[in-house]
């Protein structure tokens, strides 16, 4: 997965991974921001276990960009890459 992050960073600048959870009809909350996808693994597993304790997990998938989405009942968990805006991007016309 670090290869995915390197390709994204080369294409668009630095990337962070945001772990969030919520309810489908009510939005979500950011649980953590990680400099590397693998650093979020423990927190993602913990949140998935909490979700599983409440509901049956109905969908768990990894997308081509490396993001992970887990759904159960009306709750969800997501680990997604997001580009970080730096001075370099702000200077471009």
C-alpha positions in Angstrom: 0.0 0.0 0.0 2.9 2.4 0.4 3.3 2.2 -3.3 -0.2 3.6 -3.8 0.7 6.5 -1.4 4.0 7.2 -3.2 2.2 7.3 -6.6 -0.5 9.6 -5.2 2.1 11.9 -3.6 4.1 12.1 -6.8 0.9 13.1 -8.7 -0.6 15.5 -6.3 1.7 16.3 -3.4 1.7 14.9 0.2 -1.1 12.5 1.2 -2.6 11.8 4.6 -5.0 9.0 5.5 -8.2 10.0 7.3 -10.1 7.4 9.4 -13.7 8.4 9.9 -17.0 6.8 11.0 -20.6 7.7 11.2 -24.2 7.0 10.3 -25.3 7.1 6.6 -28.1 9.6 7.3 -26.2 11.8 9.8 -22.7 12.3 8.5 -19.5 11.3 10.3 -16.7 12.1 12.6 -12.9 12.1 11.9 -11.3 9.6 14.2 -7.7 10.1 13.2 -5.3 11.4 10.6 -2.3 9.3 9.6 0.8 10.0 7.5 0.8 6.4 6.3 -2.1 4.0 5.6 -0.4 1.2 7.5 -0.3 3.4 10.7 -4.1 3.4 10.7 -4.4 -0.3 10.6 -4.9 -0.9 14.4 -7.4 1.9 14.7 -9.3 0.7 11.7 -9.5 -2.9 13.1 -10.7 -1.6 16.5 -13.5 0.4 14.9 -14.5 -2.5 12.6 -14.7 -4.7 15.7 -16.9 -2.1 17.5 -19.2 -2.0 14.4 -19.3 -5.8 14.2 -20.3 -5.9 17.9 -23.4 -3.8 17.1 -24.3 -4.9 13.6 -23.6 -7.6 11.0 -21.0 -6.2 8.6 -22.8 -6.0 5.3 -20.0 -4.6 3.1 -16.2 -4.3 3.4 -14.2 -3.3 0.4 -10.9 -1.8 -0.7 -10.9 0.7 -3.6 -8.2 1.1 -6.3 -6.8 4.1 -4.5 -6.2 2.0 -1.3 -9.2 3.4 0.6 -11.2 1.0 2.8 -14.9 1.2 3.4 -16.9 -0.9 6.0 -20.6 -0.8 6.4 -22.9 -2.5 9.0 -26.5 -1.5 9.7 -26.7 2.2 9.0 -23.1 2.8 10.2 -19.9 3.1 8.2 -16.2 3.4 8.7 -13.8 4.8 6.0 -10.1 5.1 5.7 -9.4 7.4 2.7 -6.4 9.2 1.2 -6.5 13.0 1.1 -4.1 15.4 -0.5 -2.4 18.0 1.7 -2.3 21.5 0.4 1.2 22.9 0.6 2.7 26.3 -0.4 3.7 24.7 -3.7 0.1 24.1 -4.7 -0.9 27.6 -3.5 1.7 29.2 -5.7 0.5 27.6 -8.9 -1.6 29.8 -11.2 
